[in-house]
Amino acid sequence: MVSRSYSNLLELASGESPSFERMSRRIPRIMTVAGIMSDLDDDRSESACSDPSSSVQRERIIIVANQLPIRAQRKSDGKGWIFSWDENSLLLQLRDGLGDDEIEVIYVGCLKEEIHVNEQDEVSHILLETFKCVPTFLPPDLFSRYYHGFCKQQLWPLFHYMLPLSPDLGGRFNRSLWQAYVSVNKIFADRIMEVINPEDDFVWVHDYHLMVLPTFLRKRFNRVKLGFFLHSPFPSSEIYKTLPIREELLRALLNSDLIGFHTFDYARHFLSCCSRMLGLTYESKRGYIGLEYYGRTVSIKILPVGIHMGQLQSVLSLTETEAKVAELIKKFRDQGKTMLLGVDDMDIFKGISLKLLAMEQLLVQHPEWQGKVVLVQIANPARGRGRDVKEVQAETYSTVERINQTFGRPGYDPVVLIDEPLKFYERIAYYVIAECCLVTAVRDGMNLIPYEYIISRQGNEKLDKVLGLEPSSLKKSMLVVSEFIGCSPSLSGAIRVNPWNIDSVADAMDCALEMADQEKQLRHEKHYRYVSTHDVGYWARSFLQDLERTCREHVRRRCWGIGFGLSFRVVALDPNFKKLSMEHIVSAYKRTTTRAILLDYDGTLMPQGSIDKSPNSKTIDILNSLCRDKNNMVLLVSARSRSKLSEWFPPCEKLGIAAEHGYFLRLRRDVEWETCIPVADCSWKQIAEPVMKLYTETTDGSTIEDKETALVWCYEDADPDFGSCQAKELLDHLESVLTNEPVTVKSGQNLVEVKPQGVSKGVVAKRLLSTMQERGMSPDFVLCIGDDRSDEDMFEVISSSMMGPTIAPSAEVFACTVGKKPSKAKYYLDDTVEIVRLMQGLASVAEQMVTV
């Protein structure tokens, strides 16, 4: 199937058709795998999809990451390359978990090795035909600035809570490195365009290297089915907001349909950033967390990644593993030594030096372990480079040397540092022998080392024989893990430690050594049950299921893009929801004779951000112009008190006003206020007000507004997270103490309100339409405009009244909300400026019709 893709962002922005001729020159003419773009100059009937073997199409997912799960090696003659799968890559394990027979997987990413420009077409051909991989080739300088520059020196330290307070502490923000990052993300988008079928394919983007990629993809295909998973921590808002391009990254991620995190903490930090920096709120529905973003629901997934059980078990069964285990038994256990094991990358966040200091403290506080306990520290090569890596290496070597000199003796070194690369089976052998595994990173995304250790300790029958265990014997393991790593919450049987507290870690190591075997067995059994059932396949299938669920609404929504550059986002709304045009409503106004106009005030005629909320002369003139026509019934429906509205609108003699959500109503200035429901008993205020005062005292920036029939607790000026949290508590508290009172407790935009039962703007709308019918002037034109949740009641009444007697059968009805968002209204205008402009247009038409 030929991919319907755009070759250039500028073409989409300008509205031009994509140039397939240019695209075909850029894309290698080698893509002949079924379902992938083939020769673009061929006729569609002769494309790859016409092959009978592709008639039964499998679901297809495009997995995008910085690196392909491929190993590349130069041929011995120096001509060409030998490629093989990287069995340790999570992306490859993910494919196995999804099931290769059910889902076709395409990979897009970079190779670890640099490929010369002259070889790139041939390499692309080999990788696509043999491995279904689409390589992204980056110039060395660009790759260095993108990966070693922005990713590793700026994003990675910040996401691990390191602020660049000085040039030595993480990289200061560098605009040129950021531009390189964006450029690389765009190159990735271009490569995806070459293979994607946007109507059917799912795209799953991985990790912080490609955080702005969702914007490029969403810009080209508004309905692309797009998931993103972050494998690193997401920092708290206090840390994240120091990033100069903080909003660009958030908006880019929100162009995904589903965003995944390893832990609730990471997800909570992301949601807090969206709240504080973008003003977005989230809600949980039936267990799913979602953010409403311009009519799209962006789902949040919290699920830690797992390990590949099949791969680990196959490595455990290797004869090489058995031999290595036997070798380690002779080296440690047969010498009367108990092994503690650490496996970490050599970087500043893995806490290797802290672990070594804890080992030193253990030997000082518990001299009985001297000569008996050995810490084997496997130090994998660092993925980044720079002075910080060299400093960690130097500190590690010097600490190991000091400990061994202090506590070592002939034939005994308390710390064994292994800093050369180990084969996977060798590492597994160390897991099998280790009595306890120590993971003391000061900050880490997930860290699967504890999971690998647990499965390795479970072993198999062959290893049991090597270890001298009975086949029926229960297995045991012990874990000491940092509180600051992603796998910690899922390992409830581990001893959790603060890695910065050296004494605490040393005590945990002693506790792990001293613990009774039965307790170790119970903890191991609990961990093994979780790790074996929550493997990489479970993680991948769960994520894809949620992505499918989130994307189901795509075909039912009308989508269009707004914004430029990285501020681009897609508005997705009901197909019947459209912008209210001046020409349309003016035309309807002119050809009708009896009109009902209902207007909200705050957020509709008056911007929410204004400090002075009183109406200006323009607003007064507009209302008076509309009221002069005797065929118009104009009603201002507000949550404000009748005293405030009376004070603000004395010049509007013929204006109807509904105060306090419609509890009080008058249809002209010279008539008495009446109530829409029986007069309420407000004795409940004596119960509610002390509760609200308690929350006001404990929530800085909150206030109480005491109306005649209602009480409102407002937290607009409070901390958004704390205010929202307090609002939920207050809502529950008030509902509890007011259970037997004739009131309703509701939350709104930055407020909690208590008001009499039966009061709503919908009741006012129904009352107005009934009054007009009684007077023999059923409206054939209805305009209702509002901006928040309380106005939805009016929209609902207006829509339902179209079927009844209160509105003329052929009436022109316009229910309009402010802003593009899900609503019961069928029309929208962007903001109060457009609302006022529309009302000015109607007012000038009304003046003309009155004077004629």
PEZI-V49649 format. One record per pair of residues at least 24 apart in sequence whose ideal C-beta (glycine too) atoms are under 6 Angstrom apart, sorted by the first residue. I is the first residue (numbers start at 1). GAP is how many residues later the second one is. Records with the same first field share a line. If there is no record, write none. Layout:
I: GAP, GAP
This chain:
1: 34, 48, 196
2: 35
3: 34, 193, 194
5: 188
6: 214
12: 208
27: 167
28: 93, 96
30: 95
31: 97
36: 159
37: 157, 158
58: 46
59: 44
60: 44, 141
61: 42, 44, 141, 143
62: 44, 139, 141
63: 28, 42, 44, 141
64: 44, 141
65: 26, 44, 141
66: 143
67: 42, 43
68: 39, 41, 43, 65
70: 63
72: 39, 41
93: 215, 443
94: 442, 446
97: 439, 440, 443
98: 442
106: 26, 89
107: 26
108: 26, 83, 84
110: 26
111: 24
134: 57, 61
136: 52, 55
142: 38
145: 32, 35
146: 34, 35, 38
149: 28
150: 27, 28, 31
151: 58
152: 232
155: 53
159: 73, 74, 76
160: 189, 283
161: 74, 78, 282
173: 71
178: 67
182: 30
185: 25, 27, 28
186: 30
188: 25
189: 24, 27, 28
198: 26
202: 345
207: 24
208: 24
211: 38, 41
212: 40
214: 38, 41, 42
215: 37, 40, 351, 353
218: 37, 352
219: 349
222: 337, 348
223: 331, 336
225: 326
226: 30, 31
227: 31, 320
228: 28, 31
229: 31
230: 31
231: 214
232: 213
233: 33, 210, 212
234: 32, 35, 36
236: 33
237: 35, 36, 39
240: 33
247: 30
248: 318
252: 314
254: 39, 44
257: 293, 294
258: 41, 43, 288, 289, 292
259: 41
260: 41, 283
261: 41
262: 42, 184, 224
263: 223, 226
264: 38
267: 33, 35
272: 449
275: 445
276: 444
294: 275, 277
295: 276, 277, 278, 525
296: 276
299: 251
301: 245
303: 236, 239
304: 142, 182, 186
305: 141, 234
306: 228, 229, 230, 232, 233
307: 141, 144, 228
308: 228
309: 226
312: 143
315: 109, 110, 113
316: 144
318: 107
320: 105
321: 104, 107, 108
322: 140, 144
324: 102, 105
325: 104, 107, 141
326: 140
328: 101, 105
337: 37
338: 35, 97
339: 35, 37, 94, 95, 96
340: 35, 96, 98
341: 35, 89, 93, 96
342: 35, 96
343: 35, 106
345: 35, 37
346: 33, 36, 46, 47
347: 35
348: 40, 44
349: 92, 93, 94
350: 91
351: 89, 90, 91, 148
352: 44
353: 42, 43, 46
354: 86, 145
355: 83, 85
356: 43
357: 145
358: 144, 147, 148
360: 43
361: 141, 145
362: 144, 147
363: 44
366: 144
370: 37
371: 41
375: 40
376: 40
377: 40
378: 40
379: 40
428: 28
431: 25
432: 24
436: 42, 76
437: 42
438: 42
439: 42
440: 42, 59
441: 41, 44
442: 42, 57
443: 41
444: 41
445: 41
446: 40, 41
447: 38, 40
450: 29, 31, 37, 41
451: 80
454: 73, 74, 77
458: 70
474: 47
475: 49
476: 41, 44, 45, 48
477: 47
478: 34, 42
480: 28, 32
493: 30, 33, 34
571: 249
576: 250
580: 236, 247, 249
582: 259
585: 229
586: 255, 259
588: 224
589: 253, 256
592: 188, 189, 220
593: 38
594: 37, 183, 185, 186
595: 37, 184, 186
596: 37, 183, 186
597: 37, 186
598: 37, 39, 167, 186
599: 37, 186
600: 37, 186, 191
601: 35, 37
603: 184
604: 181, 182, 183, 214, 231
607: 225
614: 34
615: 33
620: 31
622: 217, 218, 221
623: 29, 32
624: 28
625: 218, 221, 222
626: 217, 220
627: 27, 28
628: 222
629: 217, 221
633: 139
635: 133
637: 124, 127
641: 66
642: 31
658: 106
660: 47, 49, 50
661: 98, 100
662: 99, 101, 102
663: 46, 96
676: 87, 91
677: 81
680: 29, 76
684: 57, 59
687: 50
688: 46, 66
691: 42
695: 31, 35
699: 27
709: 47
710: 45
711: 43
712: 39, 41
713: 39
714: 37
715: 35
716: 34
727: 25
748: 41
749: 39
760: 33
761: 29, 32, 33
762: 31, 32, 35
765: 29, 32
766: 31
769: 32, 37
770: 36
773: 33
778: 30
780: 28, 31
781: 31
782: 31
783: 31
784: 31
785: 31
787: 31
792: 32
795: 29, 30
796: 28
